[in-house]
Amino acid sequence: MRGHAEGNEDAAASFVGRDAELAALRAALTRRRLVTVTGPGGVGKTRLAREALAAPAGPAGAFPDGIHWADLSPLPGDRLLVDTVAHALGLDDHTPRTLAEAVRAWIGPRRLLLVLDSCEHLVAPVRVLVRDLLDAAPDLVVLLTSREPLALDAEHVLELGPARADDALALFTARADAVRPGQAPPWTPERLTAARAVCARLEGVPLALELAAAQLTDHTVEELADRLARRIGPLPAGPSSGGPSSGGPGERPPRHRALRTAIGWSHEWCTPRERLLWLRLSVFGGTFDGAAARAVCSAPPLDEAQVTPLLASLVAKSVVRRTTDGTGHRMLDTIREYGAMWRDGVGEGDALRTRHAAHFLELVRAAEADWLGSGQRDANRRVAAAYGDICAALDHLLATDPTAALELGGRVGFFWACCGCLHVARSYLERALAAARPAEVDTAGRMRALWALGVTLLLQGEHEEAHRIAVACESLAARAGAGREPALDAAYLLGISHLLAGRPLAARIVADNALEALTGTPFDSAPRLRCHLVRVFALTGSGLFADARAEAERLRAGCVARQEYWTRAYADYQLALISLFEGRPAESAEHARAMLESKRELGDSFGTALGLDLLAAARAANGDGAGGAHAYGAGHAFWQAVGHPQRGTPELRSMRAEFERTARAALGDEAYRAAFAEGVRHGRELRGRPHPC
């Protein structure tokens, strides 16, 4: 599945029973186009959906274009809804159309399953989106998990109740044993009786049972049962005890109250400082690490030294979950909602959001500082992992500090452009530029944001507007006090706009003038290195292959020594192109493969598409028609993901057409089509793998 459900309300709970529900869900997915699993929070909706889709019993074979999972729980509103769906689909759209249009067009002819997990807080916008997608894509099937249905005519609702009595007991005892591995006392008849009472009073709600089991590190199961009895009241008599209620109204607490009781109970059994950390951690929408928790949550009466042990304690109590790889943490949405209620109730919301925004601005500053060297890959991953929280920080700063929003947007914009988040980058940059008052923003800060917007527009194919922005950046950079780096950035943007318009000589003049006026070595700064890269592209485009090769090899060697990937990838791109022009296809293929490896490290679909086209051309020129057709097919899958036909510098477009004809002539039409189709399938598999972030 593209995307994942890690961190949702029941992702970490053990899966027990539910055979009838699993069968019903799998059957519905074969007959219906819209299926919604509903039920109260913590009842296991997400876990049921994951289990139903799991191989070998899952329905993957019915969806040749894949199962795509979009987790909506971190979204505070609907502004990033379509972007989240696009990411789950593997769509890194590089066009100026709206992202909703791009998603509809991409899904249109495909047979796939789209899972929208945790929709209850976005029912109205999800209803509109789902209706539009189903109308546009006749073979699309949508599976939702939500506390309430969408109320669409085509919707098939599967209501999920609590676990049955025996399953609830099995789940509770398994989780109880897990919290004290190797130390849990035996389940005597007396302990089992108390466990059944706990399960009954918590209505068999899996998350409630897990929270209760976490308390067994400090309490006995008999103490839990006694406390619940005093909190909720006596159990009803009869054989249904421990499972769903069969009595009349008021006989038992509603299931949502059972979960609320369990969460409130966990809250009561936390120390005051643990409760304070709980409410402060609720400001994070997605995953967070220890450093983020310390930076955002450390304020009187908590200091940084206290946060780490308190966080470990909340993990032990199942209030906070560790991510699968063990490097981060996350709160389940129901628990985060409870913390947010207390956070806003005590009036800490604004201060927390301000510290949260300050932390992520500092994270992006540090990532930008690490761009030119061995820290580049990790910096890129940190920014990608913090995507949702950076968006939340931008939203807060746009409302409270537009100048800081402009800085954050300008610094993160290039990262987002490199990994294909163009629509979101453009939206935030345009909003920040409109909100920030010119008198309150220094020239370098405004120019940085304008430059990032220009790069974004270039990648979306809006070359004329990007060129106008490049000229404006050059003018801003010329002002006193703008500094060397803004001037080099402006030259890079203007040079690239010339290159994409087929003006390599103009690009070379721009780059040379900037580098001569602002002397230094290529690796003095990232903007300077990018200007040297423009010069290499311009030399190649002008047919000066020997000079271009020499400069590209120098840049590549410096990048290898520094473990820098972005510039290295484009140096390899140029070396592959030059080798192809000079009749060395085997050498060209080696450089193309090296480019692809660098782009894989950065998760760049657009760059991967360029590299696959080069690899295809090199293979075809080397007499490997089948390998060339396969690489062309894989590249086609990536070009589809960015929403463009084959693009790149003009010389690549003409070369691609020539070597495609060569491969087709060598194989014959039928064999070419077969190899191309296999390449498309392989490309889709590559895109479906989790992003390295």
N, C-alpha and C positions, 0 to 999 in steps of 0.2 A: 504494500500500500504506500502511495505517495503521502507524506505527512504522517502524523502519529497522534496518539491520544494520551501520551504520557502526561501525568499531572492532573487529569480530570478527576471528577469526584469519586470514582470508584476504580480507577485504573490500577491501584496497588492492592485492591482487595482480592483475596483468594476467590476463585470461581468454583462454586459448589452447586450441583443439581441443575435446575432450570432446563431440563431436557425438553419438556413440552414447549416452553417459550422459545428455545433455540429452534426447534422444528417449525414452529409457527412463523418465526421471523424469516428463516431460510425459504420457506414456502412462499411467503408474501413477496420476497424479493424476486421470485421467478414469475410472478403473475401481475404485480403492481408496479407502477412507475414512481409512486410517492408513498413511502412507508415512514410512519413516525412512531417511535417508541416513547411512550409517555410514562410518567410516574413521578412520585415525590423525589426530592433531593436525596441522594445517598442510597437509592434503592437498587442501583446496579445497571442503569440504562447503558452507559458507555461500555461497561464490561461485557454486557450481553451482546452488544453490537460487535465488539472486537471478537468475541468468541464465535459468533455466528459467521463472521467473515474469514476466520482462520482456516488455513489448509489443514487436512485434506478435505474436510467436509464442507468447506465454504464454497461460495458461488463464483470463485474467480474465473472459472472457465466460461461463464456466461458473459463476461465483460472483457473482450479482447483488448480494449483500450485502457484497462486498468481499474483499480479501486483507489479512489483519491479521498483522503481524510482531512477535513478542515476543522480544527479545534477553535470554536468561537468563544470559549469561556473567558479568555483574557481580554476580550474587546469591551471597553466601557460603553461604546456606542456603535453606531452603524457606519461611521466614516471609513473604517478600514475593512468593512465586511467583504467587499468585492476583491480587494487586494489579498485578503486571507484566502479566499477561494481560488484566486489566480495562482497563488503560491502553491496551494495544495495540488493544483492541476499541472504544475511545472511550467506555467506560462510566464515568461519573462518578457512581456510585450514591449517592443521598441518602436511603437508607432504613436502618432499624435491623436488617434481616435480615443474615445473614452475606454476605460478598462472594462466596463460592463459590456460594451460592444465587442471588445476583443475576446472576452470570455464566451459570449454567446456564439461568436463566429468559430472559435476554437472547438467548442464542444459539439457544435452543430452536426457534423457528419459522423461523430464517433459513438461507439457503444461502450459506455463506461458507467461506473457507479460512483456517485458523489455523496460522501458522508458529511453532514453538517452536524457537528457534535456540540451539545450544550447551547441550544437556541432560545431558551426561555426568556432571556432578557432582550431579545431582538426579534420577537415574533412578527411584528408588523413589517420591518424591512426584509426579513427572511421570506415572508409570504410573497412579497412583490418579486424578489429575486428568483425564488423557486418557480413561480408561475411563468416568469419570462424565460427562464432556462428550459422548462418543459415545453413551452410553445416553440422555442427555437431549435430544439434537439429531439427528434422523434425517438431516438434510441437511448436517451438518457434515463437512468433510474436514480432517484434521490432517496437516501436514508437519513432521517433526522433523529436525534435524541433531544427531548425537551420535556419540561415539566407541564407543558400544555401543547395541544396540537395547533396546526396552522389554520384549521377550519377551511380548507380548500376542498372542492368537490371531488377531486381525484385522490384525496388522501385516505390511506388505509392506516388506522390507528391500532397499535398494539399496546395495551395498557399493562405495565409491569407492576405487579404487586410485591409485597415483601417475600422473603424466603419462607418456604414451608418450615414447619416446626423442626423436623429432623435435619433439614439442610441448614437452618439457622444455628442449631446446636453444633453441627459439624464445623461450620464456619467459625463460630465463636471459640470453640475449643482449639481449633487449629491455630487461630490467631493468638490465643492465650498461651499456647505452648511456644509460639514463635517469639514472644516478647521475653521469655526466660529460657533460651535454648539450653537443654541439658540440666536445667534446675527446676523445671515445673513439677509440682507435686502430682501424684497419680490422681486420676479422675475417679474418686470414690463415689458411691451412690449419693452421699450427702452433697458432695461438690457438684455432681451432675444435676441434682435437684435444684441447687442454687443457680447453676448455669442456665437451666431451662427457664427459671423465673426471670433471669436477666433478659434472655432472648424474647420471652413473652412480653415483658413490659416495654422492650424496645421495638416491638412490633415486627421483629425479623428484618429490620432495615440494615443491610450489610455495613454501611459506613458507621451507623450508630453502634453496631456490634464491635466493629474494629476499634472505635474510640474507647468503648468500655473495656475491651481486652487490654488495651494499652495501659490501663490503670492497675493491672495486676502486677506491675513491677513494685508497687508500694502497698497494695491492698489485696485481701483475699477475695475470692469470688463470693463468699458468703457476705462479706462487708458490702460488696457491690450490690448484691441482691437486696440486702437490708436497706441500703441508702435509696435505691430505686423504689422500694416498697413505700418508704416514707415520703418520697418525692411525688410519686405517681398515684399510689393507692393500691388496694388489693387487686389480685388477679381475679378474673371471672372464673366461675366454676365450670367444669365440663371438659369434654375431650378435646376441644379446640384450643385449649390453653397452650401457648407457645407458638401458635400460628396465626393466620388471619382471623380477625374477629368474626364471629357468626351471630353475635347478639345485636341488640338494638342500639339506637343512637346513644352516645354518651357512655357506652359500656367500657370503651377504652379511649385513650388519647388518639387523635388522628395521627396518621403516620408522619406528617410533617412535624407534629409536636414531639413525636418520639425522637426524631433526629435533632430537633431543636433542644430537647431535653438532654440528649447525649452530648451535644456541643456545649451547651451551657454548663453541664455537669463537668466536662473536661476543663472548661474555663474556671469554674469554682475551685477545682483541685489544683489549678496552677498557682504558683506564688504570685504576689503582686507584681514583681518584676517580670516574670514570665508573661503575665497578662499584658503588661505594657509593651513588651516586645511583640507579642501577638498582634496587637492593634496596629503597631507601627509597621510590621511586615506586610500588612494588608495593602500598603501603598504600591507594592510591586504587582504588576499585572501578569508577569510571566515568571521565568526562572530567575534566580538571583544567587550569587555566591556569597561567601563569608565577608569578602571585602565590601561588597555593596551593602550588606546588612549592617556592618559596622559604620560605614560612612553615613548612611541614611538614618539609622535608628539610634545612633549615639547622641543623646542630648539629655541633660539632667532630667531625671536622676540616674540615667544609664550612661556609663562611660564605655569606651571601646573594649576594654578588657573584660567587661561583664557580658558583652553581647555574644561572644563565641560559646561560652558554657551554657548560657540561656538558650541559644539556638539549638545546641545539642540536646538539651532537656526537652524542648518542644518537638524535636524529631522523635525522641524516645516515647513521647506521649501521642504520636501520630497526628499532631496538630500541623506539623510541617513534614513534607516528604522529601527524601533525597531523589535526585534524578537518576535515571538508569545507570549512567556512567559514573555516578558518585561525585561529580565535580560541582554540582549545584543543588539548589533547593527550590521547592515550590509549594504553595498552599493550594489545596483543593478549593474549588469555587465556593462551596457552601461555607467552608471554614473562613475563607477570605472575606465573604460577605458579613459573617458574624464579627470579625475583627474590625471591618470598616464601619459597622454600626457603632461599636464602642469608640472607634477613632473619631468619628464625626460627633458623637455624643459628648466627648470630653473636649472638643474644640481643637484637636491637633491636626486636622486635615490640611489646612493651608500651609502650616509650617513644615509638615512632612512632605507635601508636594514640592515645596521650594527646595528642601534639602535633596529630595529625589532628583529634581531637575538639575541641581548643581552637581550632583554626583555623575550624572550621565553626560553633562557637558564636559566635565573633567575626564571622563572615560574616553570621549571622542577626541579631546585635545591630546591625550596620551597616545591614542591610536594613530593620530596624524603624525605625531613626533616619531613613532616607530615605523612609519611607512617605508623609509629608505633603508632597509636592511633586514637582518635576520628576524626582527619582530613583526615584519609585514604580514605574514600569514596569520599569526596569532592575533594581531590587531584587527585584521579583517574578520576573523571569527568572533572576536569579542563584540565588535560592532553588530555583526549579523545576529548573534545570540541575544543582544539587547534591543533588537529592532522594536518590539512593542513598547518597551519602557522608554526608548528614545522618542518615539511618537508621542507618548504620554507627556514626556518632558517638554517637547515642542508645543503641545497644546497648552500646557500650563504657562510656559513662558510667553506665548503669543498673547495670552490674556493678562499677564502681569508684568512682563519685562521684554518688550519686543526687540530691544537691542541684543539681549542675550539669546533670544530666539533666532535672530539673524546670524549670530555667530555660530550657534549650534547647527542651523541649517546649512550654512556655508561650509562648515568643517565636515559634516557627515555626508553632504551631497555627493562628493566624489566617490566615497565608499559605496553609496547606494547606486550610483550610476554604473560602477564597475560590476555589481552583482545583479543588475537588471531591475532594480526597484525604481524605475524611471517615473512612473505616474505619481507615486507618493513623494519622491524627491522634488518633482516639478511643483506639485501642489504646495508643499511646505515652503519651498523657496519663493514662490510667487506671493504667498501669504505673508511671509516674513519681510520681503522687500516692500510690500505695500504697507505693512504695519509700522515698521521702524521709521522714526522721524530722522530725516537727513542730518539735522543739527546735532542729534545725539549719537550718531554713528560715525566712526572714523572712516576715512577713505578706503583704507585697506580692508576693513570689515565689510563694507558694502561691496567692494570689488570682489572679495572672495565669494560672497553669495551670488553675485551676478555671474561670475566665472563658472561656478558650479551649475547654475541654471543653463548657461551656454553649452556646457558639456552635455547636459541632459538633453537639450534640444537637438544637438548634433546627433546623438544616438537615437533619437526619435525620428530622425530624417528631416527635421525642419531646418534645412541648411541656411536658408536666407535669413531667417530670424536669428539663428545662432551666429551668423556672420555679423549681423548688426550689433549683437551683444558683444562679440569679440572686439569690434571697433570701439564700442563704448568702454569696455574694460581697458583697452589700450589708452584711451583718453584719461580715464580715472588713474591708471597707473603712472601716467606722466605728471600728475600733480605732485607738488612738493610733499614729502613725507609719506608717500605711498610705499616706498621701499623697493628693494631689489626683487624680492620674491613675487610680489604682485605683477611687476613688469614682465618677469619671465613667464608667469602663468598666462598673462594676456597674450604674449607672443605664441605660446603653445596653442591656445584656443584659436587664435587667428590663423596660425600655420595649418592646423588640422582642417579648419574650414576651407582654406585654399586647396589642400590636398583632396578633400572629398569632392570639390568642384572641378577637379582636373587641372589645377594650376600649381604644379610642383615648383616651378621657378619662383613664383610669388611666395610660396611657403618657405623656400630656402632663404630668400632674401629676408623675410621676417625673422626667422630663427637666427640667421647669421648676425643680423643687426643687433638683436637682443644679446646674444652671447658675446659679441665683440664690445658692446657698450658696458656690459656688466661682467667683467672678467672673473674667471674662476675655473675650477675643474668640474667634470661632469657630475661627480658624486658629492658636491658641496651641499646640494639640496635637491629635494624632489622636483620642484619646478624647473631647476636647471637641467636635471636629467631628462625630464619630459621634452625640453627644448632640443636637446641633443637627439632625441628620438625623432622629432619632427625633421631634423636635418637629414637623418638617415633615410626616412621615407621620401623626402624630397630628392635626394640624390638618386635613389632607385627609380623614382618616377621620371627623372630627367635622363635616365639611361646611363648614368655614371656609376656602373656597377662595381668597378674596382674600388673607388672611393667609398661607396656605400658599404661594401663588404668589410673594408678595413675598419670603418667606424663602428659598424654593427658588431664586429668581433670584439672590439675593445669594450664596448658597452656590455656585451654578454659576459665577458670575462670578469668585469667588475661586479656584475650582478651575481654571478656564481660565487665569487669570493665573499659577497655580503649576504648570500641567501635571500636575495631579492627576486620576486617572481613576476611582478607586473611588467616591468620594463624588459626583463629577460625574455618573457613570452613574445613581445613584439620585436625584439632583436632576432629571436629565432624565426619569427614570421618573415622578416626581411631577408634573412639568410636563406630561408627556404625558397623564397620568391626569386632571389638573385641566382641561386643554384639552378633553378628551373630554367630561367632565362639563358643561363650559360651552358645548358645541356648536361647538367649533372643531377639527374633525377633521383638516384639513390641517396646522394647527400641531401637533396631537398627533402626527401621523406624523413630522414633522421631529424632534421631541424623541425619539420612539421610535428613529428611525434613529441619532440622536446617542448614545443609550444603547447601542445595539448596537455602534457603533464603539468605545466605551470598553470594553465587555465583551470585544470581540475582542482588544483590546490586553492584557487580563488573562487571557484564556483561560478565561473563566467560563461553563460550559455552563448552569448554573442561571439566572444573570442573563440570558444570551442567550435562554433559553426565555421568561422574563418579558417581555423586550423584544419578541420576535416576537409574542407574544399581544397586546401593546399595539398594535404596528404593524398587526396583522390587524384589530383592532377599529377603529382609526382609518381604515383603508382602507375597510372595510365601511360605516362611518358616512358616509364621503365619497362613497359611491355606486360604489366600485370593488369589486364583489363578487368578481370573479376574483382581484384582487390580495389581497383579504382572505382568501379561501380558500387561496391559495398560501402566505401568511404563516402561517396557522393550521397548514397541513401541515408547513411547515418547523419551526414551534414544536413540533409533535407529535414530530418526530424528536428534538429536543433533550430534550423531556420524557421520551421513552423512555430516553434516555441517562442521565438522572438517576434513573430508576426510579419516577417518580411520575406520576400524572395531573396536569393543570394545577393549579398551586398559586399561592401569593402571598397578598397581603392580601385580606381578604374582599370588599372593593369591586371588586377586579379579577375575582374569580371570577364574580360576578353580571353584570358588564359584558360579560365574554367570552361568556357564554351568550346574552345579548341580541343582540350584534352578529353572532354566528355564525348566529343565526336570520335576521338581516337579509340577510347574504350569501347564505344558502341560498335565501331567498325571491326575491332578485333574479336569481339564476342558474338556478334549478331544480336538482333533486337530481342529475341526471346530470352537468351542467356543473360543479356544485359538487364532486362527487366527483372528477372529472378534475383540476380545479385543485388540490384538496387533495392528491391523489396526486402530482402534479408537485412540489408544495411539499415533501412528504415526501422525495422523491428529492433535491431540492435541499438540504434540511436535512442529509441523510446525507452528501452531498458536502462540505458545509461542515464537518461534524464530522470527516470523514476527512482534512482538511488538517492538516499538522503544526501542533502547538501553537506559538504564537509563542516559547515558551521554547526 
